[in-house]
Amino acid sequence: MGEHLSGLILKDAFISYGRKDASVFASTLQKRMKKDGMYAWFDANDIPAGVDWQKKIYKGIDEAHNFLFIISPHSVVSKYCFKELKQAVKRGKRIIPLLCEKPTDAQLLETHPIVNEINWIDFTDAAHFDESYDTLRTIITTESDYVLTHTNILLKALLWEDSDKPNELLLHSAERERAETWLLKRYSEEVAVCSPSHLHADYICESIKNAENLQSDVLFYSVTTDSLRDQIRRALHLESITTWRLGVDTVSDTDRHDA
């Protein structure tokens, strides 16, 4: 089953699918994974009545180590599936496309471009379900420690962000050092794995900066919002290079030049 984080049960995967043509396959897959000790988030089981279902879905994606996208004619044109894919990409999740029923080329043009950038696992032949499922299990278990760390840091970063970014929720000591090592780890394109999101990088870099008495590697001398500055800043943070922005990171009662 999924690992626990402060009482929270993390999911091995989130299942995204089109209800019109892949409900049976999605349910079969979820039950097979459960039988093998894997916890897959599945809306039919994991959305209780009377809740904001969109927030529940995004939360399910955040708390899952892998994102399984079931490809079918309906899922690739569904605006809801598109939103789920967009959220998974935003969070840097490992996305694993599973082909249930082949859409047309025109239909595929309507889905998120990430779907066509990753090799699909072909589940169209029911007689070879076990073989395809074994391929899926292999991918899910590949670099599982790295993926688990990705989820753990993401959830801590989200709590920090939602709490107005207090220092006490930053990473400290050995935990911060491990996160920095994790951030700088890279994989070749042959390995299907997740990737650090900008939130991961910002959180880790703010933790580093906090540990170094707010000193940083780079100063951006700008008093207005600058999209180019922010692009550069994000790229630097992904390389564990800390930054400080004049007019943004300056404490309100501090003189600008003193800061």
C-alpha positions as protocol buffer text, in pm:
chain_id: "A"
residue {
  index: 1
  type: MET
  ca { x: 0 y: 0 z: 0 }
}
residue {
  index: 2
  type: GLY
  ca { x: 101 y: 363 z: -23 }
}
residue {
  index: 3
  type: GLU
  ca { x: 353 y: 505 z: 222 }
}
residue {
  index: 4
  type: HIS
  ca { x: 241 y: 721 z: 515 }
}
residue {
  index: 5
  type: LEU
  ca { x: 344 y: 1084 z: 560 }
}
residue {
  index: 6
  type: SER
  ca { x: 232 y: 1235 z: 891 }
}
residue {
  index: 7
  type: GLY
  ca { x: -77 y: 1015 z: 890 }
}
residue {
  index: 8
  type: LEU
  ca { x: -141 y: 1069 z: 518 }
}
residue {
  index: 9
  type: ILE
  ca { x: -154 y: 762 z: 294 }
}
residue {
  index: 10
  type: LEU
  ca { x: 34 y: 840 z: -25 }
}
residue {
  index: 11
  type: LYS
  ca { x: -83 y: 673 z: -345 }
}
residue {
  index: 12
  type: ASP
  ca { x: 129 y: 467 z: -581 }
}
residue {
  index: 13
  type: ALA
  ca { x: -61 y: 612 z: -876 }
}
residue {
  index: 14
  type: PHE
  ca { x: -345 y: 838 z: -987 }
}
residue {
  index: 15
  type: ILE
  ca { x: -567 y: 696 z: -1262 }
}
residue {
  index: 16
  type: SER
  ca { x: -692 y: 946 z: -1519 }
}
residue {
  index: 17
  type: TYR
  ca { x: -942 y: 815 z: -1774 }
}
residue {
  index: 18
  type: GLY
  ca { x: -1243 y: 892 z: -1991 }
}
residue {
  index: 19
  type: ARG
  ca { x: -1564 y: 766 z: -1831 }
}
residue {
  index: 20
  type: LYS
  ca { x: -1746 y: 711 z: -2160 }
}
residue {
  index: 21
  type: ASP
  ca { x: -1515 y: 441 z: -2293 }
}
residue {
  index: 22
  type: ALA
  ca { x: -1257 y: 338 z: -2031 }
}
residue {
  index: 23
  type: SER
  ca { x: -1441 y: 301 z: -1700 }
}
residue {
  index: 24
  type: VAL
  ca { x: -1431 y: -79 z: -1707 }
}
residue {
  index: 25
  type: PHE
  ca { x: -1060 y: -86 z: -1793 }
}
residue {
  index: 26
  type: ALA
  ca { x: -977 y: 172 z: -1525 }
}
residue {
  index: 27
  type: SER
  ca { x: -1167 y: -25 z: -1262 }
}
residue {
  index: 28
  type: THR
  ca { x: -998 y: -350 z: -1367 }
}
residue {
  index: 29
  type: LEU
  ca { x: -657 y: -187 z: -1346 }
}
residue {
  index: 30
  type: GLN
  ca { x: -726 y: -36 z: -1003 }
}
residue {
  index: 31
  type: LYS
  ca { x: -841 y: -372 z: -866 }
}
residue {
  index: 32
  type: ARG
  ca { x: -538 y: -552 z: -1009 }
}
residue {
  index: 33
  type: MET
  ca { x: -302 y: -298 z: -855 }
}
residue {
  index: 34
  type: LYS
  ca { x: -479 y: -330 z: -520 }
}
residue {
  index: 35
  type: LYS
  ca { x: -443 y: -708 z: -536 }
}
residue {
  index: 36
  type: ASP
  ca { x: -68 y: -658 z: -583 }
}
residue {
  index: 37
  type: GLY
  ca { x: -44 y: -423 z: -284 }
}
residue {
  index: 38
  type: MET
  ca { x: -46 y: -95 z: -476 }
}
residue {
  index: 39
  type: TYR
  ca { x: -281 y: 192 z: -389 }
}
residue {
  index: 40
  type: ALA
  ca { x: -414 y: 362 z: -703 }
}
residue {
  index: 41
  type: TRP
  ca { x: -631 y: 676 z: -667 }
}
residue {
  index: 42
  type: PHE
  ca { x: -953 y: 615 z: -857 }
}
residue {
  index: 43
  type: ASP
  ca { x: -1237 y: 868 z: -857 }
}
residue {
  index: 44
  type: ALA
  ca { x: -1510 y: 605 z: -825 }
}
residue {
  index: 45
  type: ASN
  ca { x: -1362 y: 509 z: -487 }
}
residue {
  index: 46
  type: ASP
  ca { x: -1184 y: 822 z: -366 }
}
residue {
  index: 47
  type: ILE
  ca { x: -1431 y: 1111 z: -409 }
}
residue {
  index: 48
  type: PRO
  ca { x: -1694 y: 1113 z: -133 }
}
residue {
  index: 49
  type: ALA
  ca { x: -2028 y: 1285 z: -181 }
}
residue {
  index: 50
  type: GLY
  ca { x: -2063 y: 1655 z: -101 }
}
residue {
  index: 51
  type: VAL
  ca { x: -1705 y: 1768 z: -164 }
}
residue {
  index: 52
  type: ASP
  ca { x: -1537 y: 1995 z: -419 }
}
residue {
  index: 53
  type: TRP
  ca { x: -1448 y: 1720 z: -666 }
}
residue {
  index: 54
  type: GLN
  ca { x: -1199 y: 1930 z: -866 }
}
residue {
  index: 55
  type: LYS
  ca { x: -996 y: 2013 z: -554 }
}
residue {
  index: 56
  type: LYS
  ca { x: -1015 y: 1649 z: -449 }
}
residue {
  index: 57
  type: ILE
  ca { x: -879 y: 1541 z: -787 }
}
residue {
  index: 58
  type: TYR
  ca { x: -588 y: 1788 z: -773 }
}
residue {
  index: 59
  type: LYS
  ca { x: -512 y: 1672 z: -418 }
}
residue {
  index: 60
  type: GLY
  ca { x: -517 y: 1312 z: -540 }
}
residue {
  index: 61
  type: ILE
  ca { x: -264 y: 1396 z: -812 }
}
residue {
  index: 62
  type: ASP
  ca { x: -39 y: 1579 z: -563 }
}
residue {
  index: 63
  type: GLU
  ca { x: -40 y: 1282 z: -326 }
}
residue {
  index: 64
  type: ALA
  ca { x: 28 y: 1015 z: -592 }
}
residue {
  index: 65
  type: HIS
  ca { x: 377 y: 907 z: -694 }
}
residue {
  index: 66
  type: ASN
  ca { x: 279 y: 830 z: -1054 }
}
residue {
  index: 67
  type: PHE
  ca { x: 14 y: 961 z: -1296 }
}
residue {
  index: 68
  type: LEU
  ca { x: -146 y: 696 z: -1518 }
}
residue {
  index: 69
  type: PHE
  ca { x: -322 y: 842 z: -1820 }
}
residue {
  index: 70
  type: ILE
  ca { x: -550 y: 593 z: -1996 }
}
residue {
  index: 71
  type: ILE
  ca { x: -561 y: 683 z: -2363 }
}
residue {
  index: 72
  type: SER
  ca { x: -896 y: 641 z: -2536 }
}
residue {
  index: 73
  type: PRO
  ca { x: -1103 y: 841 z: -2787 }
}
residue {
  index: 74
  type: HIS
  ca { x: -1287 y: 1013 z: -2501 }
}
residue {
  index: 75
  type: SER
  ca { x: -996 y: 1087 z: -2266 }
}
residue {
  index: 76
  type: VAL
  ca { x: -787 y: 1269 z: -2526 }
}
residue {
  index: 77
  type: VAL
  ca { x: -1068 y: 1517 z: -2602 }
}
residue {
  index: 78
  type: SER
  ca { x: -1196 y: 1550 z: -2244 }
}
residue {
  index: 79
  type: LYS
  ca { x: -1142 y: 1893 z: -2088 }
}
residue {
  index: 80
  type: TYR
  ca { x: -1136 y: 1727 z: -1746 }
}
residue {
  index: 81
  type: CYS
  ca { x: -861 y: 1484 z: -1843 }
}
residue {
  index: 82
  type: PHE
  ca { x: -671 y: 1776 z: -1995 }
}
residue {
  index: 83
  type: LYS
  ca { x: -688 y: 1959 z: -1660 }
}
residue {
  index: 84
  type: GLU
  ca { x: -559 y: 1650 z: -1482 }
}
residue {
  index: 85
  type: LEU
  ca { x: -268 y: 1616 z: -1725 }
}
residue {
  index: 86
  type: LYS
  ca { x: -189 y: 1985 z: -1688 }
}
residue {
  index: 87
  type: GLN
  ca { x: -178 y: 1949 z: -1309 }
}
residue {
  index: 88
  type: ALA
  ca { x: 47 y: 1642 z: -1332 }
}
residue {
  index: 89
  type: VAL
  ca { x: 287 y: 1830 z: -1563 }
}
residue {
  index: 90
  type: LYS
  ca { x: 285 y: 2133 z: -1332 }
}
residue {
  index: 91
  type: ARG
  ca { x: 382 y: 1914 z: -1038 }
}
residue {
  index: 92
  type: GLY
  ca { x: 651 y: 1729 z: -1234 }
}
residue {
  index: 93
  type: LYS
  ca { x: 484 y: 1390 z: -1186 }
}
residue {
  index: 94
  type: ARG
  ca { x: 596 y: 1076 z: -1363 }
}
residue {
  index: 95
  type: ILE
  ca { x: 335 y: 1038 z: -1637 }
}
residue {
  index: 96
  type: ILE
  ca { x: 272 y: 690 z: -1777 }
}
residue {
  index: 97
  type: PRO
  ca { x: 33 y: 671 z: -2077 }
}
residue {
  index: 98
  type: LEU
  ca { x: -164 y: 346 z: -2112 }
}
residue {
  index: 99
  type: LEU
  ca { x: -330 y: 280 z: -2448 }
}
residue {
  index: 100
  type: CYS
  ca { x: -676 y: 133 z: -2394 }
}
residue {
  index: 101
  type: GLU
  ca { x: -839 y: 220 z: -2727 }
}
residue {
  index: 102
  type: LYS
  ca { x: -664 y: 397 z: -3014 }
}
residue {
  index: 103
  type: PRO
  ca { x: -797 y: 750 z: -3083 }
}
residue {
  index: 104
  type: THR
  ca { x: -779 y: 907 z: -3427 }
}
residue {
  index: 105
  type: ASP
  ca { x: -490 y: 1137 z: -3513 }
}
residue {
  index: 106
  type: ALA
  ca { x: -731 y: 1431 z: -3509 }
}
residue {
  index: 107
  type: GLN
  ca { x: -845 y: 1341 z: -3156 }
}
residue {
  index: 108
  type: LEU
  ca { x: -486 y: 1312 z: -3035 }
}
residue {
  index: 109
  type: LEU
  ca { x: -422 y: 1669 z: -3145 }
}
residue {
  index: 110
  type: GLU
  ca { x: -670 y: 1786 z: -2880 }
}
residue {
  index: 111
  type: THR
  ca { x: -492 y: 1631 z: -2582 }
}
residue {
  index: 112
  type: HIS
  ca { x: -200 y: 1768 z: -2384 }
}
residue {
  index: 113
  type: PRO
  ca { x: 123 y: 1746 z: -2590 }
}
residue {
  index: 114
  type: ILE
  ca { x: 296 y: 1548 z: -2313 }
}
residue {
  index: 115
  type: VAL
  ca { x: 90 y: 1242 z: -2414 }
}
residue {
  index: 116
  type: ASN
  ca { x: 266 y: 1219 z: -2750 }
}
residue {
  index: 117
  type: GLU
  ca { x: 610 y: 1275 z: -2597 }
}
residue {
  index: 118
  type: ILE
  ca { x: 614 y: 956 z: -2389 }
}
residue {
  index: 119
  type: ASN
  ca { x: 606 y: 592 z: -2505 }
}
residue {
  index: 120
  type: TRP
  ca { x: 269 y: 429 z: -2440 }
}
residue {
  index: 121
  type: ILE
  ca { x: 209 y: 90 z: -2281 }
}
residue {
  index: 122
  type: ASP
  ca { x: -26 y: -98 z: -2513 }
}
residue {
  index: 123
  type: PHE
  ca { x: -322 y: -253 z: -2333 }
}
residue {
  index: 124
  type: THR
  ca { x: -543 y: -289 z: -2642 }
}
residue {
  index: 125
  type: ASP
  ca { x: -502 y: -668 z: -2658 }
}
residue {
  index: 126
  type: ALA
  ca { x: -685 y: -820 z: -2361 }
}
residue {
  index: 127
  type: ALA
  ca { x: -502 y: -1150 z: -2418 }
}
residue {
  index: 128
  type: HIS
  ca { x: -173 y: -977 z: -2333 }
}
residue {
  index: 129
  type: PHE
  ca { x: -297 y: -779 z: -2031 }
}
residue {
  index: 130
  type: ASP
  ca { x: -55 y: -949 z: -1791 }
}
residue {
  index: 131
  type: GLU
  ca { x: 245 y: -871 z: -2011 }
}
residue {
  index: 132
  type: SER
  ca { x: 149 y: -505 z: -2040 }
}
residue {
  index: 133
  type: TYR
  ca { x: 74 y: -488 z: -1668 }
}
residue {
  index: 134
  type: ASP
  ca { x: 420 y: -627 z: -1587 }
}
residue {
  index: 135
  type: THR
  ca { x: 572 y: -345 z: -1794 }
}
residue {
  index: 136
  type: LEU
  ca { x: 369 y: -93 z: -1594 }
}
residue {
  index: 137
  type: ARG
  ca { x: 482 y: -243 z: -1263 }
}
residue {
  index: 138
  type: THR
  ca { x: 845 y: -227 z: -1375 }
}
residue {
  index: 139
  type: ILE
  ca { x: 814 y: 143 z: -1453 }
}
residue {
  index: 140
  type: ILE
  ca { x: 636 y: 219 z: -1125 }
}
residue {
  index: 141
  type: THR
  ca { x: 909 y: 46 z: -925 }
}
residue {
  index: 142
  type: THR
  ca { x: 1194 y: 212 z: -1119 }
}
residue {
  index: 143
  type: GLU
  ca { x: 1377 y: 469 z: -902 }
}
residue {
  index: 144
  type: SER
  ca { x: 1093 y: 447 z: -649 }
}
residue {
  index: 145
  type: ASP
  ca { x: 1300 y: 615 z: -374 }
}
residue {
  index: 146
  type: TYR
  ca { x: 1359 y: 919 z: -595 }
}
residue {
  index: 147
  type: VAL
  ca { x: 987 y: 937 z: -679 }
}
residue {
  index: 148
  type: LEU
  ca { x: 889 y: 900 z: -312 }
}
residue {
  index: 149
  type: THR
  ca { x: 1118 y: 1190 z: -221 }
}
residue {
  index: 150
  type: HIS
  ca { x: 958 y: 1396 z: -500 }
}
residue {
  index: 151
  type: THR
  ca { x: 613 y: 1348 z: -344 }
}
residue {
  index: 152
  type: ASN
  ca { x: 731 y: 1412 z: 12 }
}
residue {
  index: 153
  type: ILE
  ca { x: 908 y: 1738 z: -77 }
}
residue {
  index: 154
  type: LEU
  ca { x: 613 y: 1851 z: -290 }
}
residue {
  index: 155
  type: LEU
  ca { x: 365 y: 1805 z: -5 }
}
residue {
  index: 156
  type: LYS
  ca { x: 591 y: 1990 z: 240 }
}
residue {
  index: 157
  type: ALA
  ca { x: 635 y: 2270 z: -15 }
}
residue {
  index: 158
  type: LEU
  ca { x: 259 y: 2296 z: -67 }
}
residue {
  index: 159
  type: LEU
  ca { x: 200 y: 2321 z: 308 }
}
residue {
  index: 160
  type: TRP
  ca { x: 470 y: 2592 z: 329 }
}
residue {
  index: 161
  type: GLU
  ca { x: 315 y: 2784 z: 38 }
}
residue {
  index: 162
  type: ASP
  ca { x: -42 y: 2753 z: 168 }
}
residue {
  index: 163
  type: SER
  ca { x: 71 y: 2872 z: 513 }
}
residue {
  index: 164
  type: ASP
  ca { x: 220 y: 3197 z: 373 }
}
residue {
  index: 165
  type: LYS
  ca { x: 574 y: 3055 z: 362 }
}
residue {
  index: 166
  type: PRO
  ca { x: 686 y: 3056 z: 728 }
}
residue {
  index: 167
  type: ASN
  ca { x: 1050 y: 2974 z: 802 }
}
residue {
  index: 168
  type: GLU
  ca { x: 955 y: 2701 z: 1047 }
}
residue {
  index: 169
  type: LEU
  ca { x: 810 y: 2494 z: 763 }
}
residue {
  index: 170
  type: LEU
  ca { x: 1130 y: 2508 z: 558 }
}
residue {
  index: 171
  type: LEU
  ca { x: 1370 y: 2213 z: 543 }
}
residue {
  index: 172
  type: HIS
  ca { x: 1647 y: 2208 z: 801 }
}
residue {
  index: 173
  type: SER
  ca { x: 1982 y: 2041 z: 865 }
}
residue {
  index: 174
  type: ALA
  ca { x: 2025 y: 1690 z: 718 }
}
residue {
  index: 175
  type: GLU
  ca { x: 1681 y: 1694 z: 560 }
}
residue {
  index: 176
  type: ARG
  ca { x: 1769 y: 2011 z: 368 }
}
residue {
  index: 177
  type: GLU
  ca { x: 2101 y: 1864 z: 257 }
}
residue {
  index: 178
  type: ARG
  ca { x: 1931 y: 1548 z: 129 }
}
residue {
  index: 179
  type: ALA
  ca { x: 1677 y: 1759 z: -60 }
}
residue {
  index: 180
  type: GLU
  ca { x: 1953 y: 1960 z: -227 }
}
residue {
  index: 181
  type: THR
  ca { x: 2126 y: 1639 z: -338 }
}
residue {
  index: 182
  type: TRP
  ca { x: 1794 y: 1511 z: -470 }
}
residue {
  index: 183
  type: LEU
  ca { x: 1731 y: 1834 z: -664 }
}
residue {
  index: 184
  type: LEU
  ca { x: 2062 y: 1808 z: -847 }
}
residue {
  index: 185
  type: LYS
  ca { x: 2018 y: 1442 z: -942 }
}
residue {
  index: 186
  type: ARG
  ca { x: 1945 y: 1395 z: -1311 }
}
residue {
  index: 187
  type: TYR
  ca { x: 1838 y: 1100 z: -1523 }
}
residue {
  index: 188
  type: SER
  ca { x: 1881 y: 1016 z: -1890 }
}
residue {
  index: 189
  type: GLU
  ca { x: 1577 y: 1022 z: -2119 }
}
residue {
  index: 190
  type: GLU
  ca { x: 1576 y: 641 z: -2117 }
}
residue {
  index: 191
  type: VAL
  ca { x: 1459 y: 634 z: -1755 }
}
residue {
  index: 192
  type: ALA
  ca { x: 1090 y: 711 z: -1698 }
}
residue {
  index: 193
  type: VAL
  ca { x: 1094 y: 925 z: -1386 }
}
residue {
  index: 194
  type: CYS
  ca { x: 945 y: 1240 z: -1237 }
}
residue {
  index: 195
  type: SER
  ca { x: 1121 y: 1577 z: -1239 }
}
residue {
  index: 196
  type: PRO
  ca { x: 1153 y: 1862 z: -986 }
}
residue {
  index: 197
  type: SER
  ca { x: 887 y: 2128 z: -1036 }
}
residue {
  index: 198
  type: HIS
  ca { x: 950 y: 2499 z: -985 }
}
residue {
  index: 199
  type: LEU
  ca { x: 777 y: 2470 z: -647 }
}
residue {
  index: 200
  type: HIS
  ca { x: 1021 y: 2197 z: -541 }
}
residue {
  index: 201
  type: ALA
  ca { x: 1315 y: 2413 z: -646 }
}
residue {
  index: 202
  type: ASP
  ca { x: 1184 y: 2733 z: -483 }
}
residue {
  index: 203
  type: TYR
  ca { x: 1117 y: 2551 z: -157 }
}
residue {
  index: 204
  type: ILE
  ca { x: 1460 y: 2388 z: -144 }
}
residue {
  index: 205
  type: CYS
  ca { x: 1640 y: 2711 z: -239 }
}
residue {
  index: 206
  type: GLU
  ca { x: 1451 y: 2910 z: 26 }
}
residue {
  index: 207
  type: SER
  ca { x: 1551 y: 2642 z: 278 }
}
residue {
  index: 208
  type: ILE
  ca { x: 1916 y: 2680 z: 175 }
}
residue {
  index: 209
  type: LYS
  ca { x: 1896 y: 3059 z: 191 }
}
residue {
  index: 210
  type: ASN
  ca { x: 1736 y: 3045 z: 535 }
}
residue {
  index: 211
  type: ALA
  ca { x: 2019 y: 2820 z: 659 }
}
residue {
  index: 212
  type: GLU
  ca { x: 2277 y: 3068 z: 524 }
}
residue {
  index: 213
  type: ASN
  ca { x: 2140 y: 3371 z: 707 }
}
residue {
  index: 214
  type: LEU
  ca { x: 1942 y: 3484 z: 399 }
}
residue {
  index: 215
  type: GLN
  ca { x: 2256 y: 3520 z: 188 }
}
residue {
  index: 216
  type: SER
  ca { x: 2213 y: 3412 z: -173 }
}
residue {
  index: 217
  type: ASP
  ca { x: 2422 y: 3334 z: -480 }
}
residue {
  index: 218
  type: VAL
  ca { x: 2256 y: 3584 z: -714 }
}
residue {
  index: 219
  type: LEU
  ca { x: 2102 y: 3931 z: -668 }
}
residue {
  index: 220
  type: PHE
  ca { x: 1841 y: 4053 z: -917 }
}
residue {
  index: 221
  type: TYR
  ca { x: 1853 y: 4434 z: -911 }
}
residue {
  index: 222
  type: SER
  ca { x: 1497 y: 4510 z: -1021 }
}
residue {
  index: 223
  type: VAL
  ca { x: 1213 y: 4686 z: -842 }
}
residue {
  index: 224
  type: THR
  ca { x: 935 y: 4574 z: -1075 }
}
residue {
  index: 225
  type: THR
  ca { x: 801 y: 4235 z: -1180 }
}
residue {
  index: 226
  type: ASP
  ca { x: 1013 y: 4110 z: -1466 }
}
residue {
  index: 227
  type: SER
  ca { x: 909 y: 3797 z: -1658 }
}
residue {
  index: 228
  type: LEU
  ca { x: 1260 y: 3743 z: -1796 }
}
residue {
  index: 229
  type: ARG
  ca { x: 1404 y: 3775 z: -1446 }
}
residue {
  index: 230
  type: ASP
  ca { x: 1158 y: 3516 z: -1320 }
}
residue {
  index: 231
  type: GLN
  ca { x: 1244 y: 3276 z: -1602 }
}
residue {
  index: 232
  type: ILE
  ca { x: 1612 y: 3304 z: -1519 }
}
residue {
  index: 233
  type: ARG
  ca { x: 1538 y: 3272 z: -1149 }
}
residue {
  index: 234
  type: ARG
  ca { x: 1343 y: 2948 z: -1201 }
}
residue {
  index: 235
  type: ALA
  ca { x: 1624 y: 2802 z: -1410 }
}
residue {
  index: 236
  type: LEU
  ca { x: 1880 y: 2892 z: -1143 }
}
residue {
  index: 237
  type: HIS
  ca { x: 1670 y: 2741 z: -865 }
}
residue {
  index: 238
  type: LEU
  ca { x: 1650 y: 2411 z: -1053 }
}
residue {
  index: 239
  type: GLU
  ca { x: 2032 y: 2408 z: -1032 }
}
residue {
  index: 240
  type: SER
  ca { x: 2020 y: 2483 z: -656 }
}
residue {
  index: 241
  type: ILE
  ca { x: 2148 y: 2839 z: -711 }
}
residue {
  index: 242
  type: THR
  ca { x: 1977 y: 3073 z: -465 }
}
residue {
  index: 243
  type: THR
  ca { x: 1851 y: 3419 z: -561 }
}
residue {
  index: 244
  type: TRP
  ca { x: 1740 y: 3745 z: -403 }
}
residue {
  index: 245
  type: ARG
  ca { x: 1509 y: 3997 z: -575 }
}
residue {
  index: 246
  type: LEU
  ca { x: 1527 y: 4364 z: -489 }
}
residue {
  index: 247
  type: GLY
  ca { x: 1177 y: 4498 z: -436 }
}
residue {
  index: 248
  type: VAL
  ca { x: 1035 y: 4148 z: -381 }
}
residue {
  index: 249
  type: ASP
  ca { x: 1247 y: 3987 z: -110 }
}
residue {
  index: 250
  type: THR
  ca { x: 1315 y: 4316 z: 72 }
}
residue {
  index: 251
  type: VAL
  ca { x: 1146 y: 4341 z: 412 }
}
residue {
  index: 252
  type: SER
  ca { x: 893 y: 4626 z: 400 }
}
residue {
  index: 253
  type: ASP
  ca { x: 1050 y: 4834 z: 680 }
}
residue {
  index: 254
  type: THR
  ca { x: 1406 y: 4789 z: 552 }
}
residue {
  index: 255
  type: ASP
  ca { x: 1580 y: 5056 z: 345 }
}
residue {
  index: 256
  type: ARG
  ca { x: 1616 y: 4934 z: -12 }
}
residue {
  index: 257
  type: HIS
  ca { x: 1988 y: 5013 z: -42 }
}
residue {
  index: 258
  type: ASP
  ca { x: 2064 y: 4870 z: 303 }
}
residue {
  index: 259
  type: ALA
  ca { x: 1887 y: 4550 z: 197 }
}
